[in-house]
């Protein structure tokens, strides 16, 4: 996979100062977790599931989750499981495996995880890993999930000759995390499990919809998740526990669940000045479809330490990825901060002459930025996210 591989070489040269690099399930784990981008959830009841995966790859999706959990009615679970079996068999035998996105399966429970592995033993190598919902360890649930994964990896290595592991992405979303009186202890228990299994952990995901449901809430399109304070406080504590630079975990942004515009309550949030005259149609399209709040939430995700995002509609893919491309300014600041010239610390002015780069405090930020630059590329000087958003209109 390679982000923006679908655009022409000429267009790529115009947009990129440094182009994204290719990656696969065998790539460095930090690059892989950063490159997830907008991770698209696809219900396993979807007809022609294998074709749906291919279509999402053609639209720019680099990671998908084939869901057997909340998106599937209980009565349709057996049908969804068989649909998954057929899809994985088709994809593992296909000639286009190198163009497929990173694929994960979201299971329901550790017992369900065992059944899904048994159903797909000969085809499971096409996956990058699994997603574990309601992940916590007050009852040993988290340990059970990880134990099953370790057994699956041992089997695949011994019997199938698979040389890379299957990773896991836990979803933090249980009521015990939402409730302030139990949150600290539950998060500490989760972190203990993750610290002991860092080699298999790809990224930490957050179930903001489940957390909201604990309070009977659902955020409207005009609001970001950070405007819903009882949820935002949970996100802050999660990033406090798992976003520490010393741990090097990737924590992904919560889901945006809207994709068709409803009636507007507040004024649009995209400044007209961002869009040149030839881009006015793009601004109109984004506002009409209500994506200005989504763009704002992605920016707040980044400011709060989250990387990538859970998405539920293909129209979200390029919105997330456009705001993941590293700007020319960010890249040059990161290079300055990590250069041998400043290895002893100190502070220096940005080459853009608009901020101070303080070497030691900004060093972790710079390393993350350079990893994102490898995954999503660096924009040419004078190119911003609007130029990448245009690609959806082409």
C-alpha positions as CSV (number, residue, x, y, z in Angstrom):
1,X,0.0,0.0,0.0
2,X,1.0,3.6,-0.5
3,X,-1.1,6.7,0.3
4,X,-2.1,8.7,-2.8
5,X,-0.8,6.1,-5.2
6,X,-4.0,6.7,-7.2
7,X,-2.9,10.1,-8.5
8,X,-0.8,10.7,-11.6
9,X,3.0,11.2,-11.3
10,X,2.6,14.8,-12.6
11,X,-0.1,15.6,-9.9
12,X,2.1,13.9,-7.3
13,X,5.1,16.0,-8.2
14,X,3.0,19.2,-7.9
15,X,1.6,18.3,-4.5
16,X,4.5,16.6,-2.7
17,X,7.9,17.8,-1.5
18,X,8.4,14.3,-0.2
19,X,6.2,11.5,-1.4
20,X,4.7,8.8,0.9
21,X,6.6,5.6,1.1
22,X,5.1,2.1,0.5
23,X,4.1,0.0,3.5
24,X,2.7,-3.5,4.2
25,X,1.8,-5.6,7.2
26,X,5.5,-6.5,7.3
27,X,6.6,-2.9,7.8
28,X,7.9,-1.3,10.9
29,X,5.2,-1.3,13.5
30,X,5.3,2.4,14.3
31,X,5.0,3.3,10.6
32,X,2.2,0.8,10.2
33,X,0.2,2.2,13.1
34,X,0.7,5.8,11.8
35,X,-0.2,4.8,8.2
36,X,-3.6,3.4,9.3
37,X,-5.1,6.8,8.6
38,X,-8.9,6.7,8.4
39,X,-9.8,3.1,9.4
40,X,-13.0,2.2,7.6
41,X,-15.4,-0.2,9.3
42,X,-17.3,-2.5,7.0
43,X,-20.1,-4.8,8.4
44,X,-19.5,-8.5,7.5
45,X,-23.1,-8.8,6.3
46,X,-22.3,-6.6,3.3
47,X,-22.9,-8.5,0.0
48,X,-19.7,-9.2,-2.1
49,X,-17.5,-8.3,0.9
50,X,-14.3,-9.0,-0.9
51,X,-15.3,-6.6,-3.7
52,X,-16.2,-4.0,-1.1
53,X,-12.7,-4.2,0.3
54,X,-11.2,-3.7,-3.2
55,X,-13.5,-0.8,-3.9
56,X,-12.5,0.9,-0.6
57,X,-8.8,0.4,-1.5
58,X,-9.5,2.1,-4.9
59,X,-11.0,5.1,-2.9
60,X,-7.8,5.4,-0.9
61,X,-8.5,3.3,2.2
62,X,-5.3,1.9,3.7
63,X,-7.0,0.1,6.5
64,X,-10.4,-1.6,7.0
65,X,-12.1,-3.4,9.9
66,X,-14.4,-6.2,8.9
67,X,-16.9,-6.0,11.7
68,X,-18.7,-8.9,13.4
69,X,-19.7,-6.9,16.5
70,X,-22.1,-4.0,17.0
71,X,-22.8,-3.5,13.3
72,X,-24.3,-7.0,13.1
73,X,-27.7,-8.0,14.5
74,X,-27.3,-11.1,16.7
75,X,-29.6,-13.1,14.5
76,X,-27.4,-12.5,11.5
77,X,-24.0,-13.3,13.1
78,X,-23.8,-16.9,11.5
79,X,-24.5,-15.4,8.1
80,X,-21.9,-12.7,8.7
81,X,-19.3,-15.2,9.8
82,X,-19.8,-17.3,6.6
83,X,-19.6,-14.2,4.5
84,X,-16.3,-13.4,6.1
85,X,-15.0,-16.9,5.4
86,X,-15.9,-16.6,1.7
87,X,-14.3,-13.1,1.5
88,X,-11.0,-14.1,3.1
89,X,-10.7,-17.2,1.0
90,X,-11.2,-15.1,-2.2
91,X,-8.8,-12.4,-1.1
92,X,-6.0,-14.7,0.1
93,X,-6.0,-16.5,-3.3
94,X,-6.2,-13.3,-5.3
95,X,-3.7,-11.8,-7.7
96,X,-4.2,-8.3,-6.2
97,X,-3.1,-8.9,-2.6
98,X,-0.4,-6.2,-2.8
99,X,-3.1,-3.5,-3.5
100,X,-5.4,-4.5,-0.6
101,X,-5.7,-2.4,2.5
102,X,-4.6,-3.6,5.9
103,X,-7.4,-5.8,7.1
104,X,-8.6,-6.4,10.6
105,X,-11.6,-8.4,12.0
106,X,-13.6,-7.1,15.0
107,X,-14.8,-10.0,17.1
108,X,-17.3,-10.0,20.0
109,X,-15.7,-11.9,22.8
110,X,-12.6,-14.1,23.4
111,X,-14.8,-17.2,22.8
112,X,-16.0,-15.7,19.5
113,X,-12.4,-14.9,18.6
114,X,-11.6,-18.6,18.9
115,X,-14.4,-19.6,16.6
116,X,-13.5,-17.0,14.0
117,X,-9.9,-18.2,14.0
118,X,-11.1,-21.9,13.6
119,X,-13.3,-20.9,10.7
120,X,-10.5,-19.1,8.8
121,X,-7.3,-21.0,9.7
122,X,-6.2,-21.4,6.1
123,X,-7.0,-17.8,5.1
124,X,-6.1,-15.8,8.1
125,X,-2.7,-14.8,6.8
126,X,-4.4,-12.2,4.6
127,X,-5.3,-10.3,7.7
128,X,-3.1,-7.8,9.6
129,X,-4.8,-8.4,12.9
130,X,-7.9,-8.2,15.0
131,X,-9.9,-5.6,16.9
132,X,-11.0,-6.4,20.5
133,X,-14.1,-4.4,21.7
134,X,-15.0,-3.4,25.3
135,X,-11.3,-4.0,26.2
136,X,-10.6,-4.0,29.9
137,X,-9.2,-6.4,32.5
138,X,-11.4,-6.1,35.6
139,X,-12.6,-9.7,34.9
140,X,-9.5,-10.9,33.0
141,X,-11.2,-10.2,29.6
142,X,-8.1,-8.4,28.1
143,X,-5.8,-11.2,29.2
144,X,-8.1,-13.8,27.5
145,X,-8.1,-11.9,24.2
146,X,-4.3,-11.7,24.2
147,X,-3.8,-15.3,25.1
148,X,-6.0,-16.4,22.2
149,X,-4.0,-14.1,19.9
150,X,-0.7,-15.6,21.1
151,X,-2.0,-19.1,20.5
152,X,-3.2,-18.1,17.0
153,X,0.2,-16.6,16.2
154,X,2.0,-19.8,17.4
155,X,-0.2,-21.9,15.2
156,X,0.3,-19.7,12.1
157,X,4.1,-19.8,12.6
158,X,4.3,-23.5,13.1
159,X,1.7,-24.8,10.7
160,X,1.4,-22.1,8.0
161,X,4.9,-20.7,8.1
162,X,3.7,-17.1,8.7
163,X,6.8,-15.0,9.7
164,X,5.0,-11.9,10.9
165,X,2.6,-11.7,13.8
166,X,-1.1,-10.8,13.7
167,X,-1.5,-7.6,15.7
168,X,-4.4,-6.4,17.9
169,X,-6.1,-3.1,18.4
170,X,-8.1,-2.9,21.6
171,X,-11.1,-0.6,21.8
172,X,-11.5,1.4,25.0
173,X,-15.2,2.0,25.4
174,X,-16.7,0.2,28.5
175,X,-18.9,1.9,31.1
176,X,-16.1,1.4,33.7
177,X,-13.9,3.7,31.6
178,X,-16.7,6.3,31.2
179,X,-17.4,6.4,35.0
180,X,-15.0,8.7,36.8
181,X,-14.9,6.7,40.0
182,X,-13.7,3.5,38.2
183,X,-11.8,5.0,35.3
184,X,-8.4,5.4,36.8
185,X,-8.1,1.8,38.0
186,X,-9.6,0.4,34.8
187,X,-7.2,2.3,32.5
188,X,-4.2,1.3,34.7
189,X,-5.3,-2.3,34.3
190,X,-5.5,-2.0,30.6
191,X,-2.1,-0.3,30.4
192,X,-0.6,-3.2,32.4
193,X,-1.8,-5.7,29.8
194,X,-0.6,-3.5,26.9
195,X,2.8,-2.8,28.4
196,X,3.3,-6.6,28.6
197,X,2.3,-7.2,25.0
198,X,3.7,-4.2,23.2
199,X,5.1,-6.4,20.4
200,X,1.6,-7.4,19.4
201,X,-0.2,-4.1,20.0
202,X,-0.6,-2.0,16.9
203,X,-2.8,0.9,18.1
204,X,-5.3,1.8,20.8
205,X,-8.7,2.7,19.6
206,X,-11.5,4.6,21.4
207,X,-15.3,3.8,21.2
208,X,-16.7,7.3,21.7
209,X,-20.2,6.1,20.6
210,X,-20.3,3.5,23.4
211,X,-18.9,6.0,25.9
212,X,-21.6,8.5,24.9
213,X,-24.3,5.8,25.2
214,X,-23.5,5.4,28.9
215,X,-25.0,8.9,29.3
216,X,-27.7,8.6,26.7
217,X,-25.9,11.1,24.5
218,X,-25.3,11.4,20.7
219,X,-23.4,14.4,19.5
220,X,-25.0,16.3,16.6
221,X,-23.2,17.1,13.4
222,X,-22.5,20.7,14.4
223,X,-20.5,19.6,17.5
224,X,-17.2,17.8,17.8
225,X,-16.6,15.1,20.4
226,X,-14.6,17.7,22.3
227,X,-17.7,19.8,22.8
228,X,-19.3,16.9,24.8
229,X,-17.5,17.4,28.0
230,X,-18.3,14.2,29.8
231,X,-16.9,12.3,26.8
232,X,-14.0,14.8,26.3
233,X,-12.9,14.2,29.9
234,X,-12.7,10.5,29.2
235,X,-10.7,11.1,26.1
236,X,-8.3,13.3,28.0
237,X,-7.7,10.6,30.6
238,X,-7.2,8.0,27.9
239,X,-4.5,10.1,26.2
240,X,-3.0,10.9,29.5
241,X,-2.5,7.2,30.2
242,X,-1.7,5.9,26.7
243,X,-0.3,9.0,24.9
244,X,2.9,9.5,26.8
245,X,5.8,10.0,24.6
246,X,8.0,7.5,26.5
247,X,5.6,4.7,25.7
248,X,5.4,5.3,22.0
249,X,1.8,4.1,21.7
250,X,-0.5,5.2,18.8
251,X,-4.0,6.2,20.0
252,X,-6.5,6.7,17.2
253,X,-9.2,9.4,17.0
254,X,-12.8,8.5,17.8
255,X,-15.4,7.8,15.1
256,X,-17.3,10.4,13.2
257,X,-20.7,8.9,12.5
258,X,-22.3,11.4,10.1
259,X,-22.3,11.2,6.4
260,X,-25.4,12.9,5.1
261,X,-26.1,16.6,6.0
262,X,-29.0,17.5,8.1
263,X,-30.4,20.9,9.0
264,X,-27.7,23.4,10.1
265,X,-27.9,24.9,13.6
266,X,-24.7,27.0,13.6
267,X,-22.7,29.0,11.1
268,X,-20.1,27.1,8.9
269,X,-16.6,26.8,10.4
270,X,-14.4,26.8,7.3
271,X,-12.9,30.3,6.6
272,X,-13.6,31.5,3.1
273,X,-10.0,32.7,2.8
274,X,-8.7,29.2,2.9
275,X,-10.2,28.6,-0.5
276,X,-9.0,30.4,-3.7
277,X,-11.6,31.4,-6.2
278,X,-11.1,28.2,-8.2
279,X,-11.8,26.2,-4.9
280,X,-15.1,27.9,-4.0
281,X,-17.1,24.9,-5.3
282,X,-15.1,22.6,-3.0
283,X,-15.9,24.8,0.0
284,X,-19.6,24.8,-1.0
285,X,-19.5,21.0,-1.3
286,X,-17.9,20.6,2.2
287,X,-20.3,23.0,3.8
288,X,-23.4,21.5,2.1
289,X,-22.4,18.0,3.3
290,X,-21.6,19.3,6.8
291,X,-18.0,18.3,6.8
292,X,-16.6,21.5,8.3
293,X,-17.2,20.1,11.9
294,X,-15.6,16.9,10.9
295,X,-12.5,18.8,9.6
296,X,-12.4,20.7,12.9
297,X,-12.6,17.5,14.9
298,X,-9.7,16.0,13.0
299,X,-7.6,19.1,13.8
300,X,-8.6,18.8,17.5
301,X,-7.7,15.1,17.4
302,X,-4.1,16.0,16.2
303,X,-3.8,18.8,18.8
304,X,-4.8,16.4,21.6
305,X,-2.4,13.6,20.6
306,X,-4.5,11.2,18.5
307,X,-3.3,9.8,15.2
308,X,-5.7,8.7,12.5
309,X,-9.5,8.1,13.0
310,X,-12.2,5.5,12.9
311,X,-14.6,6.2,10.0
312,X,-17.8,4.6,8.7
313,X,-18.2,6.0,5.2
314,X,-15.8,6.2,2.2
315,X,-16.4,9.9,1.8
316,X,-14.4,10.3,5.0
317,X,-11.2,8.8,3.7
318,X,-9.7,11.7,1.9
319,X,-10.8,14.1,4.6
320,X,-8.7,12.3,7.2
321,X,-5.8,11.7,4.9
322,X,-5.7,15.3,3.5
323,X,-5.2,16.5,7.1
324,X,-2.5,13.8,7.7
325,X,-0.1,15.0,5.1
326,X,2.7,16.9,6.8
327,X,3.1,20.5,5.8
328,X,6.4,21.9,4.4
329,X,6.6,24.0,7.6
330,X,6.1,21.1,10.0
331,X,8.6,18.9,8.1
332,X,11.4,21.5,8.2
333,X,10.8,22.2,11.9
334,X,11.0,18.4,12.6
335,X,14.2,18.2,10.6
336,X,15.7,21.1,12.4
337,X,14.8,19.7,15.8
338,X,16.2,16.2,15.1
339,X,19.4,17.4,13.3
340,X,22.9,16.5,14.6
341,X,23.5,20.3,14.7
342,X,21.1,20.6,17.6
343,X,21.9,17.3,19.3
344,X,22.9,19.0,22.5
345,X,19.6,20.9,22.9
346,X,18.9,24.6,23.0
347,X,16.4,26.6,21.0
348,X,16.3,28.0,17.5
349,X,14.0,30.0,15.3
350,X,11.9,28.2,12.8
351,X,13.0,28.7,9.2
352,X,9.5,30.1,8.6
353,X,10.4,32.8,11.2
354,X,7.1,32.4,13.0
355,X,7.9,30.3,16.1
356,X,10.6,28.9,18.3
357,X,11.8,25.3,18.1
358,X,12.9,24.2,21.5
359,X,14.9,21.1,20.8
360,X,14.4,18.8,23.8
361,X,10.7,19.6,24.6
362,X,9.8,19.3,20.9
363,X,11.9,16.2,20.1
364,X,9.2,13.6,20.5
365,X,6.8,15.7,18.4
366,X,9.4,15.9,15.7
367,X,10.0,12.1,15.6
368,X,6.2,11.5,15.3
369,X,6.0,14.1,12.6
370,X,8.8,12.5,10.6
371,X,7.0,9.1,10.8
372,X,3.8,10.7,9.6
373,X,5.9,12.3,6.8
374,X,6.9,8.8,5.7
375,X,3.4,7.5,5.8
376,X,1.5,10.4,4.2
377,X,4.2,12.5,2.5
378,X,5.2,16.2,2.8
379,X,3.4,18.9,0.9
380,X,5.3,21.2,-1.3
381,X,5.7,24.8,0.0
382,X,2.5,26.7,-0.7
383,X,0.4,23.5,-0.8
384,X,-2.1,22.9,2.0
385,X,-4.9,20.4,2.8
386,X,-7.3,22.1,0.5
387,X,-5.2,21.0,-2.5
388,X,-5.5,17.4,-1.3
389,X,-9.2,17.7,-0.6
390,X,-9.7,18.7,-4.3
391,X,-8.7,15.1,-5.2
392,X,-12.2,14.0,-4.1
393,X,-13.7,16.2,-6.8
394,X,-11.5,15.0,-9.6
